[in-house]
């Protein structure tokens, strides 16, 4: 009975973690984009005190966004329970972990904009954007695809949410760094999934019992 109560509490943890990750990640992306609007191609552009403060705030948020994402990922996997497919689950887990690694790596490289003199390191800036938008977001695309697949197979994601997941995954996979702000679709998707789970609050591995 105690174990069952713990399992029934997982959907709430999943939803909250998804919402927290979405808010922190979206805030960090917006701050970084506003502080460095030129992205990786803004070579030789000076960064004023306000921009450096925005970058510093974004970098402070990213570790917590990564932690919330790990919690979100773990809670999603716990919801799948015995119904998880080992192949899909392995891709799901691997893509999520690589995304977090890319997120933390890009945050460390982005710290070069705080260097003295106001001119960010060209290499560090380019490395940070490439790691996040080219590699990190493509891993996020794989994570979205696998999560949508698991949700569809277990019958806990409605068809519109599954379709949305595929569209978000394609956007992250194909567009990448070519369209500024496109990376925001990932936290928006996580927010929608988190709110959907919070509203439903049912274990992913269970379905409503048929009427007698």
C-alpha positions as CSV (number, residue, x, y, z in Angstrom):
1,X,0.0,0.0,0.0
2,X,2.8,2.4,0.9
3,X,4.6,1.6,-2.4
4,X,1.4,2.2,-4.3
5,X,0.9,5.6,-2.7
6,X,4.5,6.5,-3.7
7,X,3.8,5.5,-7.3
8,X,0.6,7.5,-7.3
9,X,2.6,10.6,-6.2
10,X,4.9,10.4,-9.2
11,X,2.6,12.2,-11.8
12,X,2.6,15.3,-9.6
13,X,6.4,15.2,-9.3
14,X,6.6,14.8,-13.1
15,X,4.3,17.7,-13.8
16,X,6.0,20.1,-11.3
17,X,9.5,19.2,-12.5
18,X,8.4,19.8,-16.1
19,X,6.9,23.2,-15.3
20,X,9.9,24.3,-13.3
21,X,12.4,23.2,-16.0
22,X,10.3,24.9,-18.7
23,X,10.3,28.2,-16.8
24,X,14.0,28.2,-15.8
25,X,15.1,27.1,-19.3
26,X,12.9,29.6,-21.2
27,X,14.1,32.4,-18.9
28,X,17.7,31.5,-19.4
29,X,17.3,31.3,-23.2
30,X,15.5,34.7,-23.4
31,X,18.2,36.4,-21.2
32,X,21.0,35.0,-23.3
33,X,19.3,35.9,-26.6
34,X,18.6,39.5,-25.4
35,X,22.1,39.9,-24.1
36,X,23.8,38.4,-27.1
37,X,21.4,39.0,-30.0
38,X,24.0,38.2,-32.7
39,X,24.5,34.7,-31.4
40,X,27.6,32.9,-32.5
41,X,28.2,35.4,-35.3
42,X,28.5,38.5,-33.2
43,X,32.3,38.7,-33.3
44,X,34.0,41.6,-31.7
45,X,30.9,43.1,-30.2
46,X,31.3,44.6,-26.7
47,X,29.1,43.6,-23.9
48,X,27.9,46.3,-21.5
49,X,27.2,45.9,-17.8
50,X,23.5,45.2,-18.3
51,X,24.2,42.5,-20.8
52,X,26.8,40.9,-18.6
53,X,24.3,40.9,-15.7
54,X,21.7,39.2,-17.9
55,X,24.2,36.5,-18.9
56,X,25.3,36.1,-15.3
57,X,21.6,35.5,-14.3
58,X,21.1,33.1,-17.1
59,X,24.1,31.1,-16.2
60,X,22.9,31.0,-12.6
61,X,19.6,29.5,-13.7
62,X,20.9,26.8,-16.0
63,X,22.2,24.4,-13.3
64,X,18.8,24.4,-11.7
65,X,17.1,23.9,-15.0
66,X,19.3,20.9,-15.6
67,X,18.5,19.5,-12.2
68,X,14.8,20.0,-12.8
69,X,15.1,18.3,-16.2
70,X,16.8,15.3,-14.6
71,X,13.9,15.1,-12.1
72,X,11.4,15.4,-14.9
73,X,13.1,12.7,-16.9
74,X,13.3,10.3,-14.0
75,X,9.7,10.8,-13.0
76,X,8.6,10.2,-16.6
77,X,10.5,7.0,-16.6
78,X,9.0,5.9,-13.3
79,X,5.5,6.6,-14.6
80,X,6.2,4.2,-17.5
81,X,6.9,1.4,-15.0
82,X,6.7,-2.1,-16.3
83,X,5.2,-1.0,-19.5
84,X,8.3,0.7,-20.8
85,X,10.0,-0.5,-24.0
86,X,13.7,-1.2,-23.4
87,X,14.8,0.1,-26.7
88,X,12.8,3.3,-26.6
89,X,13.6,3.8,-22.9
90,X,17.4,3.5,-23.6
91,X,17.2,6.2,-26.3
92,X,15.0,8.3,-24.0
93,X,17.5,8.1,-21.1
94,X,20.6,8.6,-23.3
95,X,19.2,11.6,-25.2
96,X,18.2,13.2,-21.9
97,X,21.5,12.8,-20.3
98,X,23.4,14.0,-23.3
99,X,21.2,17.1,-23.5
100,X,22.0,17.9,-19.8
101,X,25.7,17.5,-20.5
102,X,25.5,19.8,-23.5
103,X,23.5,22.3,-21.5
104,X,26.1,22.4,-18.7
105,X,29.0,22.5,-21.2
106,X,27.4,25.4,-23.1
107,X,26.8,27.3,-19.9
108,X,30.5,26.9,-18.9
109,X,31.6,28.2,-22.3
110,X,29.1,31.0,-22.3
111,X,30.8,32.3,-19.1
112,X,33.5,33.8,-21.3
113,X,31.2,36.8,-22.0
114,X,31.9,37.8,-18.4
115,X,35.6,38.3,-19.2
116,X,37.2,41.6,-18.3
117,X,37.3,44.2,-20.9
118,X,33.7,43.8,-22.1
119,X,34.6,41.8,-25.2
120,X,33.4,38.1,-25.1
121,X,35.8,35.4,-26.3
122,X,35.0,34.6,-29.9
123,X,35.8,30.9,-29.5
124,X,33.9,30.6,-26.2
125,X,30.8,32.3,-27.6
126,X,30.8,30.2,-30.8
127,X,31.4,27.0,-28.8
128,X,28.6,27.7,-26.4
129,X,26.0,28.4,-29.2
130,X,27.1,25.5,-31.3
131,X,27.0,23.1,-28.3
132,X,23.5,24.2,-27.3
133,X,21.8,24.9,-30.6
134,X,23.4,22.3,-32.8
135,X,24.0,19.4,-30.5
136,X,22.0,20.0,-27.3
137,X,18.8,20.8,-29.1
138,X,19.1,17.8,-31.4
139,X,19.3,15.6,-28.4
140,X,16.3,17.4,-27.0
141,X,14.5,16.5,-30.3
142,X,15.3,12.8,-29.7
143,X,14.0,13.1,-26.1
144,X,10.8,14.7,-27.4
145,X,10.3,12.0,-30.0
146,X,10.8,9.2,-27.5
147,X,8.7,10.8,-24.8
148,X,5.9,11.2,-27.3
149,X,6.3,7.6,-28.4
150,X,6.1,6.3,-24.8
151,X,3.1,8.5,-24.1
152,X,1.3,7.3,-27.2
153,X,2.0,3.6,-26.5
154,X,0.8,3.8,-22.9
155,X,-2.3,5.8,-23.9
156,X,-1.6,8.8,-21.6
157,X,-0.8,11.4,-24.2
158,X,-3.8,12.6,-26.3
159,X,-3.3,12.6,-30.0
160,X,-2.9,16.4,-30.3
161,X,-0.1,16.3,-27.7
162,X,1.6,13.4,-29.6
163,X,1.4,15.4,-32.9
164,X,2.7,18.5,-31.1
165,X,5.7,16.4,-29.8
166,X,6.5,15.3,-33.3
167,X,6.3,18.8,-34.7
168,X,8.5,20.1,-31.9
169,X,11.0,17.3,-32.4
170,X,11.2,18.0,-36.1
171,X,11.7,21.7,-35.5
172,X,14.6,21.1,-33.1
173,X,16.1,18.4,-35.3
174,X,15.9,20.2,-38.7
175,X,16.0,23.9,-37.8
176,X,18.7,23.8,-35.2
177,X,20.7,27.0,-35.0
178,X,19.4,28.4,-38.3
179,X,16.4,30.2,-36.8
180,X,17.0,32.3,-33.7
181,X,14.7,31.6,-30.8
182,X,13.7,28.2,-32.2
183,X,15.1,26.5,-29.1
184,X,12.3,28.0,-27.1
185,X,9.9,25.3,-28.5
186,X,11.5,22.7,-26.2
187,X,10.7,24.4,-22.8
188,X,7.3,25.3,-24.2
189,X,6.7,21.6,-25.0
190,X,7.9,20.6,-21.5
191,X,5.5,23.2,-20.0
192,X,2.6,21.8,-21.9
193,X,3.4,18.2,-20.9
194,X,3.9,19.2,-17.3
195,X,0.6,21.0,-17.1
196,X,-1.1,18.1,-18.9
197,X,0.2,15.6,-16.3
198,X,-0.7,17.9,-13.4
199,X,-4.2,18.2,-14.7
200,X,-4.6,14.5,-15.2
201,X,-2.7,13.1,-12.2
202,X,-2.9,9.5,-13.2
203,X,-0.1,6.9,-13.4
204,X,1.2,6.5,-16.9
205,X,1.1,2.7,-16.7
206,X,-2.6,2.6,-15.7
207,X,-5.8,3.1,-17.6
208,X,-9.3,3.7,-16.4
209,X,-11.1,0.5,-15.6
210,X,-13.8,-0.5,-18.0
211,X,-17.3,-0.3,-16.5
212,X,-18.8,-3.6,-15.3
